[in-house]
Amino acid sequence: MAGVILCKDSRFRFVYHYRIIGLVYMKDKFFLMHMMPIVRAHIAIFDENGNVKEQLSESREEDLKLYSEIIKKSRKDFPYIILIDTSVVVCVMWNEPEKEFIVIGKTALYSEFENRNQDILECPKDTYTSAIILIWNKLTGKMIGKGDLWTKNIVLDDSVSKFITENIFEYQENGKLHNPYAQEQREHDSIRRGDIEGLKASINEVYPGEIGKLAENQVRSIKNVAIAVITCASRCAIEGGLNAEKAFSMADGYIMYIEEEMNDPVEIERVVREAEFNYARDVHDLNRKNIKNPLIHQVKDYIFSHIHEQLMVRNIARYIGVSPNYLSEQFSRFEGVTLKQYIIDEKIKSSEYLLKFTDYSLQEISSFCAFSSQSRFSVYFQRKNGITPAKYRKMYQKGKK
């Protein structure tokens, strides 16, 4: 007995071929058919010799020929992923019980490499990875990790090895030196400890050597160095106790600003140093308060991650697993301020950034920060800063000019 079901997406025209032998449903194919909308690719089945046995969706003739050639290079003990174009992959898996190859057709791992004219659609890399792992587990019963899937499918060809060798040779031949590792460690350790003076000293060190060249284009190279420095600084700050989500968000903001808005090497370096010192100051402030109660860290992490939501003491207490009274008492004792006031202060701090760096209206900012009304937002803001939000924005923008 056979049946056909058509998918709504006309680009794929999924044809669900299934057979019922007795009452045993062909579960593997049923599973594969429902994976097609997830991987957003055609799936075809080939025999051991690379001949098409069945198409679960209609592939182009030239693509089937390509898949047949890829099968000849593939392996049977692990999913075989091959890069056929920039960020476009094909995956081949061996199905031992049926003595057949399952081919998941051309997929773009990033949206900018989609080509709808050739039925190449994007499936985000993380989603694609999970889908391949699930299909492999379904076919073989074996479990593999995300890291293993890609490391076992990455082969550095001779051109990469040659480039690296030539780069090392050039440094050796010209007597070039990088900045000392020990200096870099002192810089990192200063951020980790919140030692602002130590950070200044490490940055001002004089040493033989230079920062590595990370691209032929000078601005691109400086941007790459900036990304590396800010990323390392964020991790050091986390090791020093800074909230991870805050550290990551700061790094994302600095890096995006450098990438999108900056092309002056001097200005880029200034922003990098600003980032390092801001991380060090944040860790310094944490150390100065000498918070040892993990409960307080947990509360602050929660507030930071939910700052654009309505925050109630009872809801935070329920999330952490303590009573509202106990939470309020502990927070006040360690912080010297009530939990309610801390929440308001953090929301005002968030609004200050929005007033400085965005064009959102006061009503929108009030809504983003989850104040009950714009008037209530203005009252709290003026109580903390001594001026209204509108005057604060005007003062800052005037200062920028």
C-alpha positions in Angstrom: 0.0 0.0 0.0 1.4 3.4 -0.9 0.4 7.0 -0.3 1.4 10.6 -1.2 1.3 13.8 0.9 2.4 17.1 -0.6 4.2 19.8 1.5 2.8 23.4 1.4 6.2 24.7 0.4 6.1 24.4 -3.4 9.9 24.8 -3.7 10.3 21.4 -2.2 7.1 19.6 -3.2 7.7 17.0 -0.5 6.3 13.7 -1.7 5.7 11.4 1.2 6.1 7.9 -0.2 5.3 5.3 2.4 4.6 1.7 2.4 2.8 -0.4 4.9 3.9 -4.0 5.2 1.3 -5.5 7.5 0.8 -2.7 10.0 4.6 -1.8 10.2 5.1 1.8 9.2 8.4 2.8 7.6 9.4 5.0 10.5 12.8 6.0 9.3 11.5 7.5 6.1 8.6 9.1 7.9 11.1 10.7 10.3 13.3 11.9 7.4 10.3 13.4 5.6 9.5 15.5 8.7 13.2 16.5 9.0 13.1 18.1 5.5 11.3 21.3 6.6 13.9 21.6 9.5 17.1 21.2 7.4 15.3 23.0 4.5 16.9 20.7 2.0 16.0 17.9 -0.4 16.7 14.4 0.8 17.5 11.5 -1.5 18.4 7.9 -1.0 21.1 6.1 -3.0 22.3 2.5 -3.2 25.8 1.4 -2.4 27.0 2.2 -5.9 25.7 5.8 -5.9 22.5 5.1 -7.9 19.3 6.9 -6.9 16.9 4.6 -5.2 14.3 7.1 -4.0 13.8 10.9 -3.7 11.8 12.1 -0.7 11.7 15.4 -2.5 12.4 16.3 -6.1 16.1 17.3 -6.6 17.6 18.8 -9.7 19.2 16.3 -12.1 22.6 18.0 -11.8 22.4 17.9 -8.0 21.7 14.2 -8.1 24.8 13.7 -10.2 26.8 15.8 -7.7 25.5 13.8 -4.7 26.5 10.5 -6.5 30.1 11.8 -6.8 30.1 13.0 -3.2 29.0 9.5 -2.0 32.2 8.0 -3.6 34.3 10.2 -1.2 32.1 9.6 1.9 32.4 7.3 4.9 30.1 4.9 6.5 31.1 5.2 10.2 30.1 8.8 10.7 28.1 11.6 9.0 30.1 13.0 6.1 29.7 16.8 5.6 31.3 18.4 2.6 31.5 22.1 1.8 30.5 22.6 -1.9 30.4 26.4 -1.9 30.8 29.3 0.6 28.9 28.1 3.7 26.9 25.6 1.5 27.1 22.0 2.6 25.9 18.5 1.7 25.6 15.7 4.2 25.8 12.0 3.5 24.9 9.2 6.0 25.1 5.5 5.7 22.1 3.5 6.6 23.5 0.0 7.4 20.2 -2.0 7.8 19.0 -0.9 4.3 22.5 -0.8 2.7 21.8 2.7 1.4 23.1 6.3 1.6 21.0 9.1 2.9 21.9 12.4 1.3 20.7 15.7 2.8 21.1 18.1 -0.1 22.5 21.5 -0.5 22.0 23.8 2.6 23.2 27.3 3.3 24.4 27.6 6.9 24.0 31.4 6.8 21.2 33.5 5.3 23.5 35.6 3.1 24.5 32.5 1.1 20.9 31.5 0.2 20.2 31.0 -3.5 16.5 30.3 -4.0 17.0 29.9 -7.7 19.0 26.8 -7.0 16.8 25.6 -4.1 19.6 26.4 -1.6 17.8 27.7 1.6 19.3 28.7 4.9 19.3 26.4 7.9 21.1 28.1 10.8 24.3 26.1 11.7 23.1 25.2 15.2 19.8 23.9 13.9 21.5 22.0 11.1 24.0 20.4 13.5 21.2 19.2 15.8 19.2 17.9 12.9 22.1 15.9 11.5 22.9 14.4 15.0 19.2 13.4 15.4 19.1 11.8 12.0 22.3 9.9 12.7 21.0 8.7 16.0 17.7 7.6 14.4 19.6 5.6 11.7 22.3 4.0 13.9 21.3 4.5 17.6 24.7 6.2 18.1 25.2 9.5 19.9 27.7 12.1 18.7 28.5 15.5 20.0 28.2 18.8 18.2 31.9 19.5 18.4 32.8 16.0 17.0 30.4 16.4 14.1 32.4 19.4 12.7 35.9 18.6 13.9 35.8 15.2 12.1 34.6 16.9 9.0 37.2 19.7 8.9 40.3 19.0 6.9 42.9 21.7 6.5 44.2 21.4 2.9 47.8 22.1 1.9 47.1 25.7 1.1 46.2 26.5 4.7 49.2 24.7 6.1 51.4 26.4 3.6 50.1 29.8 4.5 50.7 29.2 8.2 54.2 27.9 7.6 55.1 30.9 5.4 53.8 33.3 8.1 56.0 31.7 10.8 59.0 31.7 8.4 58.5 35.4 7.7 58.5 36.3 11.4 61.6 34.2 12.0 63.4 35.5 8.9 62.7 39.1 9.8 63.4 38.7 13.5 59.9 39.9 14.3 58.6 39.5 17.9 55.1 39.6 19.2 54.1 41.5 22.4 55.3 39.4 25.4 52.9 36.8 26.7 53.8 37.9 30.3 52.7 41.4 29.6 49.4 40.2 28.1 48.9 38.1 31.2 49.5 41.1 33.5 46.9 43.0 31.5 44.3 40.2 31.9 45.1 39.6 35.5 44.5 43.3 36.3 41.0 43.1 34.8 40.3 39.9 36.6 41.2 41.5 39.9 39.6 44.9 39.1 43.0 46.5 39.5 42.7 49.8 37.6 46.2 51.0 38.4 47.7 47.7 37.5 45.9 47.8 34.1 47.3 51.2 33.4 50.8 50.0 34.3 50.5 46.9 32.1 49.2 48.9 29.1 52.1 51.4 29.5 54.8 48.8 29.6 57.6 49.2 27.0 58.7 46.0 25.4 60.4 44.7 22.2 57.9 43.3 19.8 54.6 44.3 18.3 51.0 43.3 18.1 50.5 40.7 15.4 49.1 41.4 11.9 45.7 39.8 11.5 44.9 41.0 8.0 46.7 42.6 5.0 44.4 45.7 5.3 45.6 47.8 8.2 42.2 48.8 9.5 40.9 45.3 9.2 43.9 44.0 11.1 43.3 46.6 13.9 39.6 45.7 14.1 40.5 42.0 14.4 42.9 42.8 17.2 40.2 44.9 18.9 37.8 42.0 18.7 40.3 39.6 20.3 41.2 42.1 23.1 37.6 42.9 24.0 36.7 39.2 24.0 39.5 38.3 26.3 38.7 41.3 28.6 35.1 40.1 28.9 36.2 36.6 29.9 38.6 38.0 32.5 35.9 40.2 34.0 33.6 37.2 34.2 36.4 35.3 36.0 36.6 38.3 38.3 32.9 38.0 39.3 31.1 40.2 36.7 27.7 38.9 35.6 28.4 36.8 32.5 25.3 38.1 30.5 26.4 41.7 31.2 30.0 41.0 30.2 28.9 39.3 26.9 26.4 42.1 26.1 29.1 44.8 26.7 31.5 42.9 24.4 28.8 42.5 21.7 28.1 46.2 21.8 31.7 47.3 21.7 32.5 44.9 18.8 29.5 45.8 16.8 30.2 49.6 17.2 33.8 49.1 16.1 32.7 47.0 13.1 29.9 49.2 11.9 30.9 52.7 12.9 34.7 53.0 13.1 37.5 53.2 10.6 40.1 55.4 12.4 42.8 53.2 14.0 43.5 55.7 16.7 39.8 55.9 17.7 39.5 52.1 17.5 42.3 51.7 20.0 40.7 54.3 22.3 37.5 52.4 22.4 39.3 49.1 23.1 41.1 50.7 26.1 37.8 52.2 27.2 36.3 48.7 27.1 39.2 47.2 29.2 38.9 49.9 31.8 35.1 49.6 32.0 35.5 45.9 32.7 38.1 46.5 35.3 36.0 49.2 37.0 33.0 46.9 37.1 35.1 44.1 38.8 36.6 46.7 41.1 33.1 47.9 42.2 32.1 44.3 42.9 35.2 43.7 45.0 34.7 46.9 46.9 31.3 45.8 48.0 32.9 42.5 49.0 29.8 40.5 48.2 30.2 36.9 49.3 26.6 35.9 49.4 25.8 33.8 46.3 22.1 34.7 46.8 22.9 38.3 46.0 24.8 37.4 42.8 21.8 35.3 41.7 19.4 38.1 42.3 21.5 40.6 40.4 21.9 38.2 37.5 18.2 37.7 37.3 17.5 41.4 37.4 20.0 42.2 34.7 18.6 39.5 32.4 15.0 40.6 33.0 15.5 44.4 33.2 12.9 45.1 30.5 10.2 43.2 32.3 8.1 44.1 35.3 10.1 42.9 38.3 8.4 42.0 41.5 10.1 40.9 44.7 7.8 37.9 45.2 8.4 36.7 41.6 12.2 36.9 42.0 11.9 35.1 45.4 9.8 32.4 43.8 12.4 31.9 41.0 15.3 31.6 43.5 13.4 29.5 45.9 13.3 31.6 49.1 10.6 33.7 50.8 10.1 37.4 49.8 10.8 38.6 53.3 14.0 36.6 53.6 15.2 37.8 50.1 14.5 41.4 51.0 16.2 41.2 54.3 19.3 39.6 52.9 19.6 42.0 50.0 19.2 45.1 52.2 21.8 43.7 54.7 24.4 43.1 52.0 23.7 46.0 49.6 22.6 48.7 52.0 19.6 49.4 49.8 16.2 47.8 49.5 15.6 45.3 46.7 12.8 47.4 45.3 15.1 50.5 45.2 17.8 48.5 43.5 15.4 47.4 40.8 14.4 51.0 40.2 18.0 52.2 40.1 18.9 49.5 37.5 16.0 50.4 35.4 17.0 54.1 35.5 20.5 53.1 34.6 19.2 51.2 31.6 17.1 54.2 30.6 20.2 56.4 30.8 21.9 54.4 28.1 18.8 54.5 25.9 18.5 58.3 26.3 22.2 58.8 25.4 22.6 56.4 22.5 19.2 55.9 20.9 16.4 58.1 19.4 13.6 56.2 21.2 10.9 58.5 22.6 10.4 58.9 26.3 7.2 56.8 26.1 9.1 54.0 24.3 11.9 54.1 26.8 9.5 54.0 29.7 7.8 51.0 28.1 11.1 49.2 27.4 12.1 49.6 31.0 8.7 48.3 32.2 7.7 51.4 34.2 4.0 51.5 34.9 3.7 54.9 33.1 5.8 57.6 31.6 5.0 60.0 34.4 6.2 57.4 37.0 9.4 56.9 35.0 10.0 60.7 35.0 9.5 60.9 38.7 12.0 58.1 39.5 14.5 59.5 37.0 14.3 63.0 38.4 14.6 61.7 41.9 17.9 59.9 41.0 19.5 62.4 38.6 18.0 65.8 39.7 16.7 66.5 36.1 14.0 65.2 33.8 14.7 62.5 31.2 14.2 65.1 28.4 16.7 67.5 29.9 19.2 64.6 30.5 19.0 63.7 26.9 19.3 67.3 25.7 22.3 67.9 28.0 24.1 64.7 26.8 23.5 65.5 23.1 24.7 69.1 23.6 27.8 67.7 25.2 28.4 65.4 22.2 28.3 68.4 19.8 
